[in-house]
Amino acid sequence: MALIWFVAYRWRANDLIDTALKGLDHFRAQGPVYAVTMVMWFLLCLVAAFTKGRRFHACFAMIFLIYNLAFAGIQLITSQDAPGAGLLRSR
């Protein structure tokens, strides 16, 4: 189980680095919630890598999935160039 969370931990770190390498404007365009979210998941995945509780892992996996789906959905909805974004703007 620790290997799974270690991979998720590395993925978050790599995502932050990749976003930063694309430039400061790109990083700022992600919004403040992005940086906080990445740091939060980075730390929680590190904790999960060393925790053996089945309940903790089950809850963490569900929260991880739900939060990431909601985060991606919000990013798509609020993106100006997302397909269908014009339907959500007030007329």
Secondary structure, DSSP 8 states (H G I E B T S, - for coil): -HHHHHHHHHHHHHHHHHHHHT-HHHHHHT-HHHHHHHHHHHHHHHHHHT---HHHHHHHHHHHHHHHHHHHHHHHHH-TTSTTHHHHS--
